[in-house]
């Protein structure tokens, strides 16, 4: 019977020395201890040794342990120093063998209790102990934790995620912690161990050690562990992930990380920021290449014309890629000189190639403001030449307002016909009484204001007037009757018909015009004329009263001139 099966050793709080062993037992014990020492020494399960690293790869670290076969360390083995390289010395112990005959190694050395006292002490102190997995049992594994004592390792606390992988631990040395020690039945003590918590603690220690060796600005090799819409998680050290955000993947705009990477892919990244309290690491890939922004703005200035592709539309404008990784913004207000653009898609489409003018460069904010309308030219610069006053245009009505109608003159320019300039026929209150949207109308340019971007048009100015009709129906030298409506010093205004007026010079005005000029009458003639007037007296004035025009008179007149373009008519007294 071994020492753990002896009743005198059940009560660990009151141990009793075992009875002296017989010579046969002593001889057998010595032989057993010698065999175990040789066995363990051959496999090295309980002996720490120095190993020299032969090679390092993503799959395994090969270590020369001074045996016929080399040992294998997994790269994610807890407690491994960072940046291992061939030639480094490492303290390891053998935990088993692979199917190929290589030794499996461990870097964390713990002892296996020799007897119940050791188990009790480890349980109370919550120490980590070594155990050998002996077999797969229902619900978990059977682990030898001391000579002749086996413990139960629940599958949920084994640290193995897949049940199909649980059998791989059989024959392997593991590190665990005793979570239950019940000796109510001395022959079969109830011992339960936990490996998962030990692995988590070791992983945390290894993670902290690896994290302490990382610094901002370092370039590290990593493996894509998972992808999301906002970035990729990259494992840069065992148990340490960094986030490669989608905006730091490329100087170009990346819509989805999956378009660039796949899980398991190896990449080289740069550590941008480390939050040691939160244990978060930000990585960057584009930072390993020159910033195209700096290269582009070095030769770019305001006023330059650039070509680019529409890469994104927003509510406020369109982003144009003018160089790889360099975008400029065309704001809504810079898309048209004449139209009010409500959304960028009314003018531009994604993928469209456009030409724009650089308006402003903000190097500190990495912003470039572009103008589309500046590249197209301002149509208002030519309106005074294209639409001088008096020009007759034919255009479609685009909009009706209370005060007038707007018509399209082309190139986004609109002219306005005031409600009072629509017709002579009647007084209207709203343009819709005469016009409809889309209707084509003929109008004459009345006024052009380039600064205020206004063109005033008139329709009624093209309608025939009473004067136009009169001129078309009468001839020069024709006699007709008219009424004097106004009398001035040099002329009188004569009404020849409804809405038709003529200008009539007075006899005195005519005489003055005839006598004016450098060859005026000489003094003798003038004196003779004054004498004649003096001698004639009142009778002479009465004689000339018939040549005097008074308001309200109806007299006979003769047409002397007519000008249709200006609707001008001139007459003279016929009697």
Phi, psi and omega in degrees: 000133179278175188296327182287340180270355179278131181301335185289348180253006183289317181276100183288342180279343180223067185294147178238135181297136178288157179290156183297139181282149177286161178303324180293318180295321181296316182296318180294320179296319179297318180296319180296315179297321179295319179297316181295322179296318179292319180296311179294325179292325179292316181271333177078024181296326186251009184242127174278145182212159178271133177237149180252127182290127180266314180207156179230127177218177179291334183272321186199158172248119182268129185235133174274114182253015177079018178249178179296325178250148179277166179256158182239129173247135174283140180302333181266016178297126180301140176091001179287134175295156179282154174058047176291147181218156178305135182102342179292147178262136184223137176273119184226169169220153184276130180248352179163199180228153174272174178295336180272358178096358178286149175285139170266134188246158175226150181256350181256121186258120174228155181268153172262127180304146182270333183211185183296324179300319178295322177296317181298318180295318180294323179295314182292324181272355183058037179285158174273131179237165177265148177213154179249121179287120185261324181197163177267125180237174181297123178085358180170218184229154175257124186237130176276117182252351176197170180301116176078004181241126178245145179243163178256128177249105179300145181301325181292341181249017182274342184086003179259128183281318182261130179298331180293339180268356186296323183295342181293341180280345181298129182087359181258148174275132180235167175246133186211177180228137180285123178254345179211132178220102183240119182249026179301326175251102185301328183287329181226077179299141181267108182237128177238135181238164182228122178261330186299315181296325178294316179298320180295320178294317180295320178296320179296319178295315180296321180295318179295320179296317179293320180297322180294337180272355180266144180224151177296136182099346180291146173259123186233151175269138182214179180229131178295117180267318179204159181239143175228177179292334184260355179167196180228140175265124186244126177276111183256352176199158180308116179080003182242118177249146172239153180261120172263099184290153184299329180285346180253012180277323184206155174290339173281161176284127179252120181283314181224131177303329181294345177283346181247326189230163173228147178304138181093349182288138178271132179221160176252128182228170178245135178283117181269319184206142177235123173255097187289331178292313180273353181056048178241139182234129176258131183245158177220141177253320182293337181292350178276354178238158181300147179284114181296339179300310182299321181291325183286310185288349179296332182243007184254142178214165180300138180098344180291146174267133180229154175245145181196179182245138177290117183251339181201143176245134176236173181297331187260354181168192182235139178263129183244125177276108183264349175200158180306115179084004181238116180248145172241156182249128170260108180288156179307321183289347182253018183263335182209144176283328193244337183254149174268107184275125181269328178211146185302327183294347175290340184240318187236157177230148179300134181094347181288138176272129182226160173247134183220169180246135178289120179266314184207145176237122175249093186297321183296324181265358183055053180231137177234122177264129182243158176233128177274319183293330180294329179284333182276340182091147183271112181297339180289345178292339184251001188295324182294329178279321184282327183230065177292160180302135181101348180290133177266127182237155174236120186211165181268144177286128181257331185202147178242131177235171182300324187267349181171186181240142178255137180235151182271120180258007179093156180058026178080006181267134178243145172249156182240129175256113180294149183303331179280351181251016182275316182209156175263346188295319183205167178270123181248154182263334182215141181303333182295347177291337183238335189233160175228153177298133181094345181289137178271133181229159176249132182214164179247141179287121180263322185203143177234122177240096184295321183294317180271000180055056180226139173232120181262130182241163177219137176262321185294337180293344179264356179280141178298139179255175177298325179294320178299317180294318180300312183297323180288339184256353182235166182230161177293143181083357179288138179267140178203170182258141179215163181246134180285122180248336178214144177231127178239176184296327185249342183203171178229151179261123187246130176268115182264345181180179182294116179079007181242121181232150179231164179251131182234124176280144178281163180298320179298321180294320179294316180298319180295321180294322181290325182273350182287156175126173185293335181260059180291163180300148181284174187295323182296317180295320180296319180295321180295321181293318179296320180296319180297316179298320181296317182290327182290326177059219185296327182296326178292318179296320180294322180299328183268002183295335180290344178270356181271129181263134179232149181300134180097342179297145171247117186230170176265137182227157177241133179288124180254334180199147174219135180232104185294324184299323181252008180053046183250133180230134177237139181226171174220159178296135181262350179220000000 
